[in-house]
Structure formats: structure tokens, C-alpha cells
Amino acid sequence: MQKSTFGALLIVVSACGSVHRTSGLGSIAKLQALPGSAVDDDLASKVMGTYAVRTRLATIQKLPILGNTSSLSSTYSLASIVRSGEGLAITERACHIDITSSSPVLQTVPDALTQSIEVQTAPFRIWQEANTVAFAKDPVAVALGAKLIDAEKEALPTTIDDARVWDQDADGHPGVTVKVSGKLVTGEIYLVQRLKNSWNGSLDASGVLSGLYKDQGEQSIIDASSAILKGKVAITVDPDASKSNVLFARLKGDYDCEKLLAETGLLFPK
């Protein structure tokens, strides 16, 4: 099983978000022993609403000839935090992924891939911790580019003729497609992934939610447009944990992905 090739897939894992499907809200009951599983109305009112969410995953890739190169994947999503029983749930729709790298190889994740992921819902825990309001979204596995019965434990497909593989982004290729371009190599990678990540952070005095992002996903490259893109490239998460993070921007009015992307610079100024 490959962790990533040219960083594209580990990056996509971060971008798409490992949140639970709407039908899985029963899993919230399993979290009752954890802080923030039950939330009083006063605390809930501080975070309920609609948001733009940016998650970032920083990685280091060891490429042939080039050596270690850094990469940063930024995913932009629309989300809402609502009541779910005694606790809260977050519903999220991924819209766009940007990838920057010190490598001369450009990685592009088409919006068709990002937006092909179903709207997902996960438990969103929030609780008072001394003088801090803390929050967490716990890891739940979701399959991308393959139809798995058990997204948490089932082995990912490794070949294109595996019956579980499907063209999720509807581009005519198996699995999902990541595009690669540069002087060293240009082409496409076709893969399947197990998305799995978590967030934890806090609510600051101005009402902004922010924190750290942790990726636990994996991928399997099932084909590529050239032999070089099928090869393994060692990738690790940047040891500086602060570089992998999540940031919320509260929204007013109706938003779709098009409007979110048009206002990204305003919502998340550099």
C-alpha cells in the first residue's frame, strides 16, 4: 500500500475531510463518554451556524534527484454546526483544493474530484476546559474512489479491475484523478483513498474557531498515465504540527462553492 505519489494523494486526503456520512449520526452516541458529547444551550450558541472552513496539511516529500521538498495542501469547504441530540454535529461540503510546493512538479486536484464527495456529517464536540472553550472532530474513515462495505477496516483496492473501484469524479478514469505537471513529469494519477483525519482546537475571545489538523489517511495508486507516476515516493507529515491546521470563518447569507471560492481571499486573508 502506497502512502502517496508526488504528494498528491496524502494531500487529497487532507483536503477532502474525513467526516462521517449523514447516515452515520448514530455514531454520536458512542462519544457520550468524551468531553463535549453533551453541550448546554449557552455553549452551543457560541458555535452553531454556517462557516467556510480551511484545512491545511503540510508534508515533506523525498523525490528522486530533488531530495526533500515541502508541500502544503489547503482545502476549502462549506460547513454548518447544528444540534444533534444532546450534542452537536458538523455537516461539511468540500469545494476546492490548492496545493503549493517547493518542488518543480505542480499537483492539481480538479474541482470535479473535490466536489464529487457527498456532503458529510460528523460529531462536533465542544466543552469548557478551565478558561478555554475547546472543540474536537474525531476521526472516522470514508472511502474515495472505491465502494467499501467497511471504510474503516476493509483493504483498499490495488488494481483497476477490482469490482469495488468506481469513477467517482466521472472523468472516464478509474477511482479519482490527480493531475501532475512539470519539467520532470506530466500526466495523471488514478487512485483510491481512505480519508481519515481529526481536528482539535479552541474558540478565541473574538469567536473564531481554529486548531490543529491530523491526517491518518492512506491511498492506493491503481493506475497512472505513465510508469514514473506509478512509483512510490516517501512522504511524511511536516514535524512542525502548527503547519497542519484548521480555521473557521463564520458566514452570513447563502453560499455555494462558487461564491466561497470568489471570496476565499476575504474570508482567509494572508
C-alpha positions in Angstrom: 0.0 0.0 0.0 1.4 3.4 -1.0 1.2 6.4 1.2 1.4 8.8 -1.7 3.0 9.7 -5.0 4.4 13.1 -5.6 2.4 14.1 -2.5 -0.8 14.3 -4.4 -2.8 11.7 -2.5 -1.8 12.3 1.0 -2.7 15.9 0.2 -6.1 15.0 -1.2 -6.8 13.0 1.9 -6.4 16.2 4.0 -8.3 18.2 1.6 -11.4 16.2 1.3 -12.0 15.8 5.0 -12.6 12.5 6.9 -16.0 13.1 8.2 -18.8 10.6 8.7 -21.7 10.2 6.2 -25.0 11.7 7.2 -26.5 8.2 7.8 -23.9 7.6 10.5 -25.1 10.1 13.1 -25.8 7.2 15.4 -22.0 7.1 16.0 -22.5 10.3 18.1 -24.0 8.0 20.8 -20.7 6.2 21.0 -19.0 9.5 22.0 -21.1 10.2 25.1 -18.1 9.4 27.4 -16.0 12.0 25.7 -15.9 15.7 26.6 -18.3 17.8 24.6 -20.6 15.0 23.6 -23.4 16.7 25.5 -23.5 20.5 25.2 -25.7 23.0 27.0 -27.6 25.7 25.1 -25.4 28.6 26.1 -22.2 26.9 24.9 -23.8 25.5 21.8 -25.0 29.0 20.8 -21.4 30.2 20.6 -20.6 27.9 17.7 -23.8 27.0 15.9 -24.1 28.5 12.5 -22.6 28.3 8.9 -18.9 28.5 8.1 -16.2 28.5 5.5 -13.6 26.1 6.7 -9.9 25.9 5.5 -7.9 22.9 6.4 -4.1 22.7 5.7 -1.8 19.7 5.6 1.9 20.2 5.4 4.1 17.4 4.2 7.7 16.6 3.2 8.3 14.5 0.1 11.6 12.8 -0.7 11.8 12.9 -4.5 14.4 11.3 -6.8 17.3 13.8 -7.6 15.5 16.7 -5.9 15.6 15.3 -2.4 13.3 16.6 0.3 10.7 19.1 -0.8 7.8 20.7 1.2 4.2 20.8 0.2 1.1 22.4 1.6 -2.5 21.4 0.7 -5.2 23.8 1.5 -8.8 22.6 1.3 -11.8 25.0 1.3 -15.2 23.7 2.4 -18.7 24.9 3.4 -19.9 23.7 6.8 -22.7 24.1 9.3 -22.7 23.3 13.0 -26.1 22.2 14.3 -27.8 20.4 17.2 -27.8 16.6 17.2 -29.4 15.1 20.2 -27.7 16.4 23.3 -24.6 17.3 21.3 -23.6 19.0 18.1 -22.8 17.8 14.6 -20.9 19.4 11.7 -22.0 19.0 8.1 -19.4 19.7 5.5 -19.1 20.0 1.8 -15.7 20.2 0.2 -15.3 22.8 -2.6 -11.7 23.3 -3.7 -8.1 22.3 -3.0 -5.0 24.4 -3.6 -1.5 22.8 -3.5 1.7 24.7 -3.2 5.1 23.0 -3.2 8.9 23.7 -3.3 9.1 21.0 -5.9 9.0 21.9 -9.7 6.2 19.4 -10.0 2.8 21.0 -9.9 -0.1 19.0 -8.5 -3.7 19.8 -9.3 -6.8 18.4 -7.8 -9.7 19.1 -10.2 -12.8 20.6 -8.5 -14.8 17.7 -10.1 -12.9 15.4 -7.7 -13.3 17.6 -4.6 -17.0 18.3 -5.2 -17.8 14.7 -6.0 -17.6 13.8 -2.3 -21.0 13.5 -0.7 -22.0 16.0 1.9 -20.7 14.5 5.2 -21.8 14.8 8.8 -19.7 14.1 11.9 -20.0 14.6 15.7 -18.6 18.0 16.7 -17.6 18.1 20.4 -17.2 21.4 22.3 -16.6 21.9 26.0 -15.3 24.2 28.7 -11.7 23.5 29.8 -10.7 25.9 32.5 -10.8 29.3 30.8 -10.7 27.8 27.3 -13.6 26.6 25.1 -12.2 23.6 23.3 -13.5 21.7 20.3 -12.8 18.4 18.5 -13.9 16.5 15.4 -12.9 12.8 15.8 -11.5 10.6 13.0 -14.0 8.5 11.0 -13.0 6.6 7.8 -14.5 7.5 4.4 -13.7 5.8 1.1 -12.9 7.8 -2.0 -12.9 6.2 -5.5 -14.0 2.8 -4.1 -17.2 1.4 -2.7 -16.3 -0.3 0.5 -18.6 -2.1 2.9 -16.3 -1.2 5.8 -14.5 2.0 5.1 -12.6 1.7 8.4 -11.1 -1.8 8.1 -11.5 -3.1 4.5 -8.3 -3.2 2.4 -8.2 -0.7 -0.4 -8.3 -1.9 -4.0 -4.8 -2.1 -5.6 -5.8 -2.7 -9.3 -8.2 -1.2 -11.7 -10.1 -4.4 -12.3 -11.2 -4.6 -8.6 -15.0 -4.5 -8.7 -15.1 -2.0 -5.8 -13.4 0.7 -7.8 -15.6 3.4 -9.4 -15.1 6.5 -11.3 -16.3 8.9 -8.6 -15.3 12.1 -10.3 -16.9 11.0 -13.6 -13.9 11.8 -15.8 -13.7 8.4 -17.6 -10.9 7.0 -15.5 -11.0 4.6 -12.5 -11.1 5.9 -9.0 -10.3 9.6 -8.7 -7.8 11.6 -10.7 -5.0 13.9 -9.6 -3.1 15.8 -12.3 0.7 16.3 -12.3 2.7 18.6 -14.5 6.2 19.9 -14.7 9.6 19.6 -16.4 10.2 16.2 -14.8 6.9 14.6 -15.4 3.4 15.4 -16.7 0.3 13.2 -16.5 -2.4 11.8 -14.3 -2.6 9.5 -11.3 -5.7 7.3 -10.7 -6.2 6.2 -7.1 -8.5 5.3 -4.3 -8.2 6.6 -0.8 -9.3 6.1 2.8 -9.9 9.5 4.2 -9.4 9.8 7.9 -8.5 12.9 9.9 -9.3 14.8 13.0 -9.3 18.4 14.3 -8.8 19.8 17.8 -8.7 23.4 18.8 -10.4 26.3 20.7 -12.7 29.2 20.4 -10.9 32.5 20.9 -12.2 35.7 22.6 -13.4 37.1 19.2 -15.4 33.9 18.5 -13.1 32.4 15.9 -12.6 28.6 15.9 -9.1 27.4 15.0 -6.8 24.5 15.8 -4.7 21.6 14.6 -5.3 19.1 11.8 -4.2 15.5 12.0 -4.2 13.1 9.0 -4.4 9.4 9.3 -5.5 8.5 5.8 -4.0 6.1 3.2 -4.2 5.6 -0.5 -3.6 3.1 -3.3 -2.5 4.0 -6.7 -4.3 1.8 -9.1 -3.1 3.2 -12.4 -1.4 6.3 -14.0 -0.8 7.8 -17.4 2.9 6.9 -17.3 5.1 4.4 -15.5 7.0 7.1 -13.5 3.8 8.2 -11.9 3.1 4.7 -10.6 6.3 4.7 -8.5 6.5 5.2 -4.7 7.6 8.5 -3.2 8.2 8.7 0.6 6.0 11.3 2.2 5.8 12.3 5.9 3.8 14.9 7.7 5.8 18.0 8.5 7.1 17.7 12.1 6.0 21.2 12.8 2.4 20.4 13.8 1.4 24.0 13.7 1.6 24.0 9.9 -1.2 21.5 9.6 -4.3 23.3 10.9 -8.0 24.2 10.6 -9.6 27.7 10.5 -13.3 28.6 10.5 -14.8 31.8 9.1 -18.4 32.5 10.0 -20.7 33.2 7.1 -23.8 35.3 6.7 -26.3 34.6 3.9 -26.4 31.8 1.4 -23.2 30.3 0.0 -22.4 27.8 -2.6 -18.9 26.6 -3.7 -18.7 29.3 -6.5 -19.4 32.1 -4.0 -17.0 30.6 -1.4 -14.2 30.4 -4.0 -14.8 34.0 -5.1 -14.5 35.2 -1.5 -11.7 33.0 -0.3 -9.2 35.9 -0.1 -11.6 37.9 2.0 -12.6 35.1 4.3 -9.0 33.8 4.8 -6.7 36.8 4.3 -2.9 36.0 4.3 
